[in-house]
């Protein structure tokens, strides 16, 4: 502050950084960072500029804090088969200990399946990371299974090694659950993330479809029983897919945005389209990019039975986006249903609505994919 100079301590660290805290000594900074499917805790010395992992594993740390003396860290973390619990860690020796057992009773009555990590070649040979979860009693040699493709939001987000109730529920009902981090995802380097700019349906779409090809090549996925779903950008991509491919038997876009012009005029966060498409849509050059990236412009190709789930209080992706998609599907004589959830924002919060949405999804998959 005395010299009014700034210094970039993480210039060589090509990952996103979250939740920074100074140690009381003011010598080190602790922070969360995502890296290839994990969220871990790191420290960096202000003088040495050296980044070191403090808590590192195949998991996702959501929140953390440190004691005033700088010795004890408390954090919440989950793994694929373990919902969030609280752990303590000693900063100096990096040992970690579980200190909450909130889910133990619940875990006695259920069987969760771990995820298998895969790496496959996406568009232009780029290596893409993904995971799949199998049903209980899975036998890769005796039968082929239906598969549900899940697509994350953002697009600048990342699937990670974390607990996901819906994934476990779908696997328990007999589906292979597949998810991956295509181009546009975070924490594989900024260049990887930026490849989606101005072209949502380019490498990102091709990476995802390459993932489906890879899963089919493993020999235990029934290529005639595929479903696709996603929320927010995942809903955008779900809609893009049914406008460009007939390989999926059913689709469930949740809180989608499908018309980039109307989306820009109704969203509470215009930063994202302005960054991704290099401006607002009111100049002819930029408007062309918005039009190219609007899944609704490919409605003439819609054939896939589609269930739309949308909250009526969604200010990120206004419910009018789901309504436009529903209208297009009905006009194209595609089996379609739209469920509106009162007082729900972008991500549902009310337990009864969350349960209802899951039941609707299970019924849709059972009707169009399972058989």
N, C-alpha and C positions, 0 to 999 in steps of 0.2 A: 504494500500500500504506500510505503514511503517513496518508492521510485516510480509508481504507477506503471510498472511493467508486468506483462503476463507471460507465462511459460506453459507450454503444452507438455504435460508429463506422460501422456498416453498416446503420443503421436504414432508410435510403432504398434499400438494395440488396436487392431482393426476389428473391433467388436463394440457393441452398444454397452453403455455403462449406466447403471441405475443406483439410486439410494446410497449416495455418498455420505460418509461421516469422517470427520477428523478424530483421531485419537486425542486424548487429553494432553498428551505430550506435544502435539502439533508437529510431530515428525513424520507420521504415517497417515495415509488416507485409506479407509476401507470402503469397498464398493461391491455391488452385485454386477455380474456380467453374464450374458448368454454366450454359449459356444457350442455349436453343433448338437443341439438337442438337450443341453443341460444349462441350468442357471446356478452358478457357483459364486462363492465369496472370495474376494481377492484383496490384497493390500499392495500399496505402492509407497515406497520411500520418497519423500520429497527431495532428498539430497542425492540418492543413488538412482532415482528414476527406474527402479527395478520392480516389476510386478511379480508377486508370488501368490499362489493359491493358499487360502486359509482353510476353507472347507470345500473339498472337490470330490464329486462322486457322480454316479448316474442318477440324478434326481433334479428336482426344481426347488430352489429356495425362494419363497415368496416374500417374506418379511424378516427383518433382523434388527437387533440393537446390541449395544455393547455397554458394559458397566462403566461407571465413572473412572475407576482405576485402570481401565483399559485391559483387564485380564480375562473377563468372561463375556462371551458372545451368546446371545439367545436368538434362536431362529426357528421359523416354521418351514418345514419341507415335506414334500411328498415324493413317492415313487409310483411306478405304474401299478403296483399291487398294494400300495399303502396310502390311504388318505392322509391329509396333513396332520402332523403331530409336532410338538415343540421339542427342541433339542438345545442342549448347551454345549459350548465348545470353548476350550482354553486357547486364547490367542497365541500364547508363547509356544505350546507344544502341539497345538492343532488336534488334540483329542476331542472326540464328540460323543455325547451321551444323550440318550432319549430320556426326557423328563415328564412327558405326558402320555397317557394311555387311553385317550378318549374313544378310540375306535375298536378297542380290543373285543368288547362284547359283540359288536357288529361283525367283526371279522371271524368270530367263532361260527357264525351261521351261514357264511357265504364262501365261495371259492372264486378268487380272482385269478385271471390268467396274465402271465407276464408277456411283454411285447418282445418280438424278435426284430432286431435291427437289420436292415438291408441297405445296400448301396447299389445303385443301378445307373446306367448311362442315360442321361436325359438328352435334350436337344443339343446338337453339335458335340456330343460325347462328354458333356459336363457331368461329373459325378453328383448324384442326388441321393440324399439320405432319407430313408423312410422306415416305417415300422408296420408290423402286422400282429394282430392278436387273434388267437385261434379259439374255437369253442372248447368247452370241457370235453374230454374224451376224444380229442382230435386224432384222426388217423389219416395221415397223408397218402397212404397206399391203398386204402379200401374204398374211398369215396371222394367225390368232388363237392365243394362247398360253395354256396352263394357268397358274394363279397359286397360289402358296403364301402365305398370310397368316401372319405371325409376330407374336406378342404378347409383350411383355416382362413380366418379373416385377415384384415389388414388392407392390402396384401403384405405390408411390412410387419409381419408377426412371425412366430416360429412355434411349431409343435415341439414338445419337449418330453423328457422322461418323467411324466407326472401322472397322478391318478386322474382318471376321467370316468365318471360313473356311467355316462352314456355308452362309451366304448365297451365297458365291461358288460353292460346290459345287453347290447347287441350281440356280443360274442356268446353270452349265456343263452341267447335264443337261436344259436346255430349259425351265425354269420362270421366269416372272416372279416375283420375290421382293418382296413388299410388306410394309412395316412402318411404324408410325406411333406418335405419342405422344398418346394420347387423354387425356381428363380423368382425373385421378389421377396423371399423370406429374409428375415434378419439373422445376424450372427453367424454368417458364413463369409463375411467380408462385405465391404460396401459395394464393390463392383458387382457381386452376386445379387445384392438387393436392387441395385440401380438398373439391372437388365430388364426390368419390367416397365420402366418408364416409357410412356407414350404407346405401349403395346401390351396391354394386359393379356390379350389372347395369343401372344407370340410364344416365346420360350417357356413361359409359365404353363400354358396349356399343353404344350408338347411334352414338357417334363412329366406332368401328371399322367398323360396318356401313355407315356413310356413306362411309368410305374405300373399301370394296369397290365401292359404287355408283359412286364417282368413278372408280376404276380401270376399271371396265367401260365407263363413258362415254367413255373415251379411244379406244375402238374396236379395241384389239389384244388384249384379254383375253377368253378364252372363258368366259362365265358358267356354262357347264355343266361346267367342269373347274376346280374350286376346292378347295383344301385348307387346313386351319387347324392351327396348332401353337403351342405356347408352354410355357415352364417356370415352375413355381411359380405365381405369380398368372397367368402366361400359360396354365398348365395349368388353373387355375380357370376362366379366361375361355373357353378352348377347350371345357371341359365345359359351361359356361353356354350357349355358342353352340349346341352340338348338342342342348341341351334347349329351345331357343327358335327354331331355324331349321333347315330342311332343305336350304339352298342349297349346303352343302359336301359334296363327294363322299367325303371322308375326313378324319379328325382324328387328331392325335398329341399328346395331353397328356403332358408330362414332369414328373415330381415334382409331380403336382397335389394340391390339397387340395379336397375336394368336399363334406364334411360338416362344417359349421363348429363343431358341438358337439364331435365327436370330435377335430377338428383342434385346438381350444383345449386339450383335455385331454392332447394328446400332443406338441405343438410345444415346442421349446426356447426360443421367443421369443414370449411372450404379450402383449408390448407392442403388437404390430401390431393384433391384433383388438380389444384393449381400447381402443386409440386410435380405430380406424376405426369401431367399433360402440358406443363410449361406455360400455364396462364389460365385466364378465365375464358369461357367459350364465346365471348362476344366479338372476337375478331375472326375473320373468315379462316385464317390459317389454323388457329387453335380449335375453332369449331369443328373443323374437319377431323381432328384427332379425337374429339369427344364423340363424334358420330361413328367413327371407326370402332370405338371401344364400347358401343352401346349394344348389349346383347339383344335388345328388343328389335333392332334392325334386322335380325335374322329369324324373326318369328315365323316366316313362311316355311322354315325347316322344322318347326316343332312337331314332334310325334310322340314324345315320351310322357306317359302318365305322371302328373306333377302335383304334389301337395305343397302349398305355400303356407308358412307359419309366420305371422307378423304381429308385433305389438302396436296397439293404437297410440301409444305415447312415445314412439320411437322418433326422436328428432335427429338421429344420425342418418338413418335411411328411412325416410318418411313412408308411412304405410301406403301412400299413393303409388310408390314403386311396385309394391306387391300387387296392388289393384290393377295397374297397367299390365303386369305379367299375366294375371288371372284372365283379364279381358282378352288378351292375345291368344292364350291357350284355348279359351272357349270358342273364339272366332275361327280357330284352326281345327275345331272339332277334336281336340285332344282331351282325354279324361283328366279332369283337374278339380281340385278342391282348395279353397282358401279358408284358413282358420284365423280369425281376428281375436286378439287377446286384450281385453280392456285394461287400461292403466299400466301396461307393460312397456318398459323402455327398450333399448336396443337389445340388451341381454335380459331374458326373463328373470324376475326376482321372486314372484309369489309361488310358494311350493305347490299349490294346487294347479297352477298353470303349467309349471315345469312338468309335473306328473302327467297332466293331460296331453301336453305336447309329445312326451315320450310314448304314451299309449297310441297316439295318432300315428307316430312314426312307425312303431311296431306293426300296427294294422296295415299301413301302406306297404311296408316291405313284405308282409305276409301275403297280401293280395297280389302283388305284382312281381316280386323277386323270389320269394322262398320256393314257390312251386315250379 
